[in-house]
């Protein structure tokens, strides 16, 4: 499958001495979720732990929640960086807070 970049969304994975981080920015919705899935799949091929940094997101809907749940299934340890009130509230409203570990920004 070919994933076509979307001008309103970006997903970038970086590895550093601490681990692998997936930084998300823009709008994560049904139009852009495949880009996020692709990055999660790439990260899962090389890492056992992932930190998702959603602070750059301006919007996230149920498609974004599904990406987070998919990532949770792929990694032994998944963390989400605190700092995006919309994302945290959406996770809370969906009753999924207990499924994720939230961490402060590094």
N, C-alpha and C positions, 0 to 999 in steps of 0.2 A: 504494500500500500504506500502510496506517495502522500506525504503530508505537505500541503501548500501553506507557506507562511501567511499569517494574517496581520495586517497593519495595526490592528488594535490590541494585539496580545504578543507577549514574549515569554518564553520559558527557557531558562539557561541553567545548565548544570555545571557546577564547578567543584573541584576536589582541592582540599587544602590539607594541612597537617592534622586537622581535627576530624575531618570526614567529608561526606558528599552533601552538597546543598543544591536544591532546586529552587531558584529564584523566579517568582512569577510576577508579571506586571501587565497592566492593561485590564481587559475584560475577559474573564474566564466563564464562558457560557457554551451553549450547544454548538455555536459556530467555531469555537476555538479549542474545545476540550480535546480533540484528537491530537493537537500539538502537545498538550500537557501529557496525555497518555504516552506519546512517543518518547518524551524525555524521561518519564518514569520507567519505561521499558529499557531504555538505554542505561539508566542508572542502575537498574536491577541486575543488569548483565555484569556489572563490575563492582557492585557494593552490596553490603548486607545491612547497612544503616543509611538512612536518608533524613535530612532536615529540609522541610519545605518552608520557604520564606515567602509568605503571601503579602508582605507589607506594600509591595508595589501594585497590588490589584486595586482597580477602581470599581470593579463589579465582579460578583460571583453569584451564580445561581445553583440550582440542583445539579446541573451537569458538572460544576466544579466540585460539589460535595461528592459526586460519584468518583471523580478523579482521586480525591483524597482517600476515599474508602478503598479504591483499587490499589493505591500506593500502600495503604496500611496492610493489605493482603500480601504484597510483594516483599516487604522488608521485615526482618526480625525486630528492628527498632526504627520507629518513625517518629520524628518530632516536628512540631509546627511552631514557627517563631511567632511570639506574641507581637502585637502592634497594629493589627488591622481589625478594628472594632467590628466592621461589617462581617468579615469572615468568621470571627469568633462568635458573634451573635447568631449567624446562620447555623453554625455547628451546634450551638446551644439549643436553638429553636427546633432543630431536627432531632434533638435528644442524643447526640453523638459525642458529647464532651468526654465521656468516659473512655471512648475508643482511641483518643489521641493524647499524646503527651505534649504539653505546651512548654516552650522554653523561651528565655529572654534572648534578645539579639546578642551576638558575639561582638 
